[in-house]
Amino acid sequence: MTGQPLLQNLAQAAHALGRADGADARWAEVSRLAEAVFSHRLLTGLVYLREQRLMRRIFTSDESISPLGGFKATGRGPWSVQVLEQGLPYVGSDEADIRTVFSEADLLIERGLHAVLNIPIWFDAGVIGSINLLGHRHAYDQVSEPLIDLMAGLCTPVFIREREAAQDAALSLDRSGLDSV
């Protein structure tokens, strides 16, 4: 999508996100925009708690693949450094890339999810979350960085609202059995 249709989708999303009443309405608009601009078979939203080095899934378009609410510990692996620390998008083109990033890679691949685009969400000079889009092989190889940045900026308020709830839940979390990214 380019030109006027792209601009119209971005403008509609900015307007709708500002007027959305509640998390469900905000995530419906994020999903609509992501589908229109990038296409996806699975969209998830993860809030990042930098001080605790934790991520929590706050949205999923398919709970049978990616259930809501679970925490993952973040480490010092290449994905965590690139997306969470450096705040750079990650594009994975195929199954090998999926396997390097996701602990549930076999399930994702089995469901036909062979490529990924991770969009870091910034606020207060740090990453506070990630939008993850999964689709067919090479689905995101040609996505432009300015478009990624626009998507991230439009979605920042959604993540700010969700971060507080995740911080409260993390206070009583037993980290011993967590998967890591």
Secondary structure, 3 states (H helix, E strand, C coil): CCHHHHHHHHHHHHHHHHHCCCHHHHHHHHHHHHHHHCCCCEEEEEEEECCCCEEEEEEECCCCCCCCCCEEECCCCHHHHHHHHCCCCEEECCHHHHHHHCCCHHHHHHCCCCEEEEEEEEECCEEEEEEEEEECCCCCCCCCHHHHHHHHHHHHHHHHHHHHHHHHHHCCCCHHHCCEC
